[in-house]
Amino acid sequence: IVYIYYNRCLFFYTWMLFCNPGFSGNNSQCLDIDECSLGLIWCPNHSSCLNTFGSATCECWEGYKGNSTYCVDINECLDNSTCPKHSRCVNKHSLCNNTVGSYFCLCSPGYDSSNSSCQDIDECKYNTTCRSDQVCTNLPGAYNCSCPLGYHEEKKACVDNNECEKSPCHSSARCWNTPGSFSCHCPIGFTGNGSWCTDVDESAANSLMRLQPLFLTSDYLQWCLFVATSRYKN
């Protein structure tokens, strides 16, 4: 602005403050505008307005994804790392259940939820489908019913194995089949444990000799003392 007084020029200077978008001024400083509180920003459903320095943005809520124009639910069950160990996700026949904006996990069959993890259930401690003649074995997430050692499954029953059919004893020994097991015994005139048998030289003995016990029958087992008298005298 220029004023002329009596052939003299007088200069006066003035200025105006212009703030950038997102700010407002009072001719001395520019202050950030809170667009969210003033309702200057529109955000889609399932999102919140977040004021920033000189601007504002929309952020999707937890469990949602998108941008400033839309927010959609995240299917957490599509990620195998979402649920804890032993709880499967949807692409592995999941027990993960997606909900609006969240999810929850159910433990797989055979597991129980404990301290935010899935622990194996020992089904053998509870009622199972095993028969009274079977043995229950706990497995990860399951259990198994089987016949005890020395028995085999036959027509829905556990039947004793006749181990003697496989000749497990020494060739000179006699095999006795017992419920769930077997035993080997050396015959008269031999010594040993049945897995091995050694012939006894009776002629070398000058006194009574105690030989190995003998099972007389399969029903009555008893120890017998066999006495041998030397034919030779000193």
C-alpha positions in Angstrom: 0.0 0.0 0.0 1.5 3.3 -1.0 0.3 6.7 0.1 1.6 10.0 -1.4 1.8 13.1 0.8 3.3 16.3 -0.6 5.4 14.7 -3.1 6.6 12.1 -0.7 5.9 8.4 -0.9 5.1 6.6 2.2 5.2 2.8 2.2 3.2 0.6 4.5 3.5 -3.1 4.7 0.9 -5.7 5.8 0.6 -9.5 5.7 -2.0 -12.3 5.9 -1.6 -15.9 7.4 -2.7 -18.7 5.2 -2.8 -22.2 6.8 -2.4 -25.5 5.0 -5.3 -27.9 4.6 -6.0 -29.6 7.9 -5.0 -26.5 9.9 -6.8 -23.3 11.0 -5.2 -20.0 12.0 -5.9 -16.9 13.9 -3.4 -14.6 12.1 -0.6 -15.7 14.4 -0.4 -19.5 14.2 -1.9 -22.5 12.5 -3.5 -25.2 14.7 -4.4 -28.8 13.7 -8.1 -29.4 13.0 -9.6 -32.4 14.6 -11.6 -33.6 11.6 -13.0 -36.6 13.6 -14.7 -34.5 16.3 -16.0 -32.0 13.8 -17.5 -34.8 11.7 -15.5 -33.8 8.6 -14.5 -37.4 7.9 -16.8 -40.2 6.9 -15.7 -43.7 7.9 -17.3 -47.0 6.9 -19.0 -49.5 9.2 -16.7 -51.4 11.6 -14.1 -48.7 11.6 -13.0 -45.7 13.7 -11.9 -42.2 12.8 -8.3 -41.4 13.9 -7.1 -37.8 13.9 -3.6 -37.2 12.7 -1.4 -34.1 12.4 -3.0 -32.1 9.6 -5.4 -34.9 8.5 -7.4 -37.9 9.6 -7.8 -41.5 8.6 -10.2 -44.4 9.1 -9.0 -47.6 10.8 -10.8 -50.9 10.7 -11.7 -52.5 14.0 -9.7 -55.5 15.3 -11.0 -58.6 13.4 -11.7 -56.6 10.3 -9.6 -55.5 7.3 -10.1 -53.0 4.4 -9.4 -49.4 3.7 -11.1 -46.0 4.1 -14.1 -47.1 2.1 -14.9 -50.5 3.5 -14.1 -53.0 6.3 -14.8 -56.7 6.1 -14.6 -59.5 8.6 -11.3 -61.4 8.8 -11.7 -65.2 8.7 -9.1 -66.1 11.3 -9.8 -69.8 10.8 -8.1 -69.7 7.4 -4.8 -69.3 9.2 -3.4 -72.5 10.7 -1.4 -70.5 13.3 -4.5 -69.0 14.8 -5.6 -71.8 17.0 -3.3 -73.6 19.6 -1.7 -77.0 19.1 -4.1 -79.9 18.7 -7.0 -77.6 17.6 -7.2 -77.6 13.8 -8.1 -74.8 11.4 -10.7 -74.9 8.7 -8.5 -76.1 5.8 -7.6 -79.0 8.0 -11.1 -80.0 9.0 -11.0 -77.3 11.6 -12.7 -76.9 14.9 -12.0 -73.2 14.6 -15.3 -71.2 14.5 -15.2 -67.8 12.9 -17.5 -65.1 14.3 -18.2 -61.5 13.3 -15.0 -59.7 14.1 -13.5 -62.5 16.0 -13.2 -66.3 16.3 -13.0 -69.1 18.9 -11.3 -72.5 18.8 -12.6 -75.9 19.9 -10.2 -78.7 20.8 -10.1 -81.7 18.4 -11.8 -84.9 19.6 -9.7 -86.6 22.2 -8.3 -83.3 23.6 -9.6 -81.1 26.4 -9.1 -77.3 26.8 -6.7 -76.4 29.6 -4.9 -73.2 30.2 -5.5 -71.9 26.7 -4.2 -75.1 25.2 -5.5 -78.5 24.2 -4.3 -81.4 26.4 -4.7 -85.1 25.4 -7.5 -86.9 27.3 -6.6 -90.3 28.7 -9.7 -92.2 27.7 -8.5 -95.3 29.4 -9.2 -93.7 32.8 -12.9 -93.4 31.8 -15.5 -95.7 30.3 -14.3 -97.0 27.0 -15.6 -99.5 24.4 -12.9 -102.0 25.4 -14.1 -105.5 26.4 -13.3 -106.9 29.9 -10.7 -109.3 28.3 -8.9 -106.4 26.4 -6.3 -103.9 27.4 -6.8 -100.2 26.8 -3.9 -98.2 25.5 -4.0 -94.4 25.4 -3.0 -92.7 22.2 -2.6 -89.0 21.2 -6.2 -87.9 20.8 -7.6 -91.5 20.9 -7.2 -94.9 22.4 -6.8 -98.5 21.3 -8.3 -101.8 22.6 -6.2 -104.9 22.1 -5.7 -108.4 23.6 -3.1 -108.7 26.3 0.4 -110.1 25.7 0.2 -113.8 25.0 -3.3 -113.6 23.5 -4.8 -112.9 20.1 -8.2 -111.7 18.8 -10.5 -114.5 17.6 -14.2 -114.1 17.0 -14.5 -111.1 19.2 -12.6 -112.7 22.1 -9.1 -112.9 23.3 -7.7 -116.4 22.9 -4.5 -117.7 24.5 -1.5 -118.1 22.1 0.0 -121.6 22.1 3.6 -120.5 22.1 4.7 -124.1 22.2 3.7 -124.5 18.5 6.7 -122.4 17.6 9.1 -124.7 19.5 10.7 -121.9 21.7 12.4 -124.4 24.1 15.6 -126.5 23.8 15.3 -129.5 21.5 15.6 -131.8 24.6 13.2 -129.8 26.7 9.5 -130.0 27.0 7.3 -127.0 26.5 4.3 -126.3 28.7 1.7 -123.8 27.5 0.2 -121.5 30.2 -2.4 -118.8 30.1 -0.7 -115.9 28.2 2.7 -117.5 28.4 4.7 -120.7 28.4 7.5 -122.5 30.3 10.3 -124.9 29.3 11.5 -127.9 31.4 14.4 -130.2 30.9 13.5 -134.0 31.1 14.8 -136.4 33.7 18.5 -137.0 33.3 19.1 -133.4 32.1 19.9 -130.2 33.8 19.2 -126.6 32.6 16.5 -124.0 32.5 14.7 -125.3 29.5 16.3 -122.8 27.1 19.3 -125.1 27.3 19.5 -128.7 28.6 22.7 -130.6 29.5 22.8 -134.4 29.9 23.7 -135.4 33.5 26.4 -138.1 33.8 24.8 -140.2 36.6 27.8 -142.6 36.6 30.0 -139.9 38.1 27.9 -139.5 41.2 28.4 -141.6 44.4 25.5 -140.2 46.3 21.9 -139.1 45.9 21.3 -136.6 43.1 18.6 -133.9 42.9 17.5 -133.3 39.4 15.3 -130.6 37.8 11.6 -130.4 38.8 9.1 -132.1 36.5 5.6 -131.1 35.7 3.6 -134.3 35.8 0.5 -133.0 34.2 -0.7 -129.7 32.8 -3.3 -129.4 35.5 -1.2 -130.3 38.5 2.3 -128.9 38.7 4.5 -130.2 41.4 8.1 -130.6 42.2 9.5 -134.1 42.3 12.7 -135.4 43.9 14.3 -138.1 41.8 16.8 -140.3 43.7 19.5 -142.0 41.8 21.7 -144.6 43.4 25.2 -145.0 42.1 26.1 -148.3 40.6 29.7 -147.8 41.4 31.3 -147.8 44.8 34.5 -146.3 45.9 
